[in-house]
Amino acid sequence: MTFITVDQKKCNQDGICAAECPGRIIEMDAESGYPRPAADFEEICLKCGHCVAVCPTGALSLDWIGPDECRAIAKELNIMPDQAEQFLCGRRSIRNFKEKRVSRPVLEKLLEIACSAPSAKNRQPWHWTVVEDPAEVRRLAGMVVEWVRRVIQSAPQEAETMGLLRVVASWDEGYDRICRGAPHVIVAHADKTWPFSTEDCTLAISHLNLYAASMGLGACWAGYFYKAVNAYPPLFEALGLPSDHLAYGAVMIGYPRFRYRLIPRRRPPCITWR
Ligand SMILES: Cc1cc2nc3c(=O)[nH]c(=O)nc-3n(C[C@H](O)[C@H](O)[C@H](O)COP(=O)(O)O)c2cc1C
């Protein structure tokens, strides 16, 4: 099988593809001077596409992707550091939502971009379960509260640490601290045996949160929600998650009711220089 195809008319033999390959499995052929796959290419290749993406002349194709199938990076869309700073520091967790639902194509776009997050070995282990129906979100939030009541009974110390008493008190007064009235909840879940599922899903959710802000959507981690998914089997089943998965995060999603005007100061970085 030809894993790498090199268009020799385009290749300038600069060796950038070999240098950038994270697996070090592209070699420069000593005789011809062109890149070629190493013996263990198929076994080691992460399918990250770096070699195709970095080639300045578009000379290299893999058996699953070529330069023509990649989107070009548009220089005019690059953002300046002060734009990035405002964007990153101006993002807020949103806890008040309009009643308006987010359309499926918008949610699909959000998840497509979330999937561009880094993941260990480029495994991309995340799966997404989207609770689309606001009434179902409310019903599932009620199940989280059922779990919370059990934790308060069985592990009062833990319940205290997690602030669970207030969750129940608010629910009983008609305020939902679990999903905050969001029309949708997105759960990230993955194979529980993959050692990096936590990090990979967390990063994807972080991408999701940031991209949501750019789309004018509001998002907020739903910490109680996903803890309950893993700890309370009726909720796990209600979501229909595969039995070999765990939930690694959940996010409330909707359109924000209010607009933020200011960026509050964070604590300064706690740095140790050595
Ligand atoms: C893992 C995690 C779980 C969280 N769970 C909740 C939650 O259940 N409910 C909530 O209102 N906010 C939750 N948050 C949001 C944090 O409270 C919020 O990020 C923090 O107060 C900083 O505010 P900011 O996100 O607006 O900068 C969670 C955040 C993280 C990272």
The ligand as a Gaussian input file, in Angstrom:
#p B3LYP/6-31G(d) Opt

LIG

0 1
 C      -15.457000      21.555000      35.675000
 C      -16.389000      22.727000      35.847000
 C      -17.643000      22.530000      36.362000
 C      -18.527000      23.612000      36.496000
 N      -19.800000      23.365000      36.909000
 C      -20.699000      24.376000      36.979000
 C      -22.054000      24.130000      37.343000
 O      -22.467000      22.993000      37.594000
 N      -22.904000      25.176000      37.401000
 C      -22.493000      26.453000      37.111000
 O      -23.305000      27.362000      37.177000
 N      -21.220000      26.724000      36.749000
 C      -20.309000      25.729000      36.658000
 N      -19.027000      25.973000      36.247000
 C      -18.633000      27.321000      35.839000
 C      -17.672000      28.002000      36.856000
 O      -18.400000      28.372000      38.001000
 C      -17.071000      29.221000      36.148000
 O      -16.232000      28.784000      35.099000
 C      -16.240000      30.113000      37.087000
 O      -17.051000      30.700000      38.064000
 C      -15.508000      31.223000      36.326000
 O      -16.440000      32.028000      35.624000
 P      -16.347000      32.210000      34.041000
 O      -16.433000      30.854000      33.415000
 O      -17.517000      33.075000      33.678000
 O      -15.038000      32.866000      33.740000
 C      -18.121000      24.916000      36.133000
 C      -16.832000      25.101000      35.606000
 C      -15.980000      24.032000      35.449000
 C      -14.622000      24.253000      34.834000

